[in-house]
Every structure is written in structure tokens, then in C-alpha cells.
Amino acid sequence: MAGEKTRVDFNAPTSLIERADSVVEILNISRTRLLIDALEDELEELATDEEFRRRLSDAYYNGQVDYDAVEAILGREEAMRLKLLRESIDRTPAVPTLKDDLPGDDTFYDGEVAEWTGSRSSDTLDDESRA
């Protein structure tokens, strides 16, 4: 992986480092290469884990992580989907307002309004279907 590098120093259990050293000797790679490969594999696995994705999206929606972090973990397409979803969630729906009062039935329907009388009985429908 090319690009800018950051030095990382951490403490780990001695037994874990001894195991790692045995593996790097067999594979003929550096300890750093082993750690980078393991970290990349873990991050790729997390990116496909549903529970982690839910936690990441919750953190993004709550403002705990920013878009760049989501993009770095999930990729541009998935990050953009979350961004669009968050923007749609954040949007406050407009409340419609009327300049005047609501029109009356005569004005709205422009004349007489038909009155609903309910549905026909099943007997009437059966008689009509036989004819």
C-alpha cells in the first residue's frame, strides 16, 4: 500500500508477539508486513459484518464519525448512500399553509355533491350476476 505512513507503537502480549515472530520467519516477511496484512484483513472483514455496519451507520448518524471515516471503511458508494439517507432523515418536512380558508363543498365540487349510500347487499350482486 503506497502513500503516507504513520509510525505506530503499541504493547502486545509477549506470547502473541512470539507467535507472530514464528510466522514471519516461516513466511520470510517482516513483522510490520504481517501486522499490516492482518489489520487490512480485519478491516475488510468488519466492512462486511452486519453488526459493525449498523454500529458504524449509527455512529455516523449521531455525528460520532464523519463522512471521510465512513468512506475509508466502506468505500465511496456505500458512504454516499449513508450520506444521502442521513440528509433525508435530517430534513424537516415543510408544513403546508393556506393563504385563505378552505373552500366550502359547493365551491370545491362546483355544484351538487353526491351522497354515499353504502355498498349493495350480496343478494343484489348475486341476482345481477345470474342475469
Phi, psi and omega in degrees: 000117181273163176126190180296144180240150177233133177281134181235131179235126180214162176260139179221157177301138182303319181298324178293317180294322177297319176297316179298318180296324177295318180294316182294329178292317180293317182279348182058047175232170179278159175300320179300315180298318179298315180294318179297313180299317180295319179294318178298317179298317181295318180293322177295320179295318179298323182296340179256357180279122185299319180296317179295317180299321178296315180295321178294316180295321176299316179296322179292315180296329179273000178080014180280331175232153182261176182302318182299321178294317179296317179297319179296327183273314187257344184100162186297314185298313181292322178296319179295322178299315178295322180297314179296320178295317179296320179296324179288328177289321182289340185292128176272122182295142178290140177264118182293142177231148178253141178285325181238180176290163176293146179288153176285169181301317181300317181288317185293314183268356178053052178137206185288144181256127179290145182257134181282133183247002179097177182273162179286157178284160182293332179296317181296319180294320179295319180297318183291324182288338179279338186286000000 
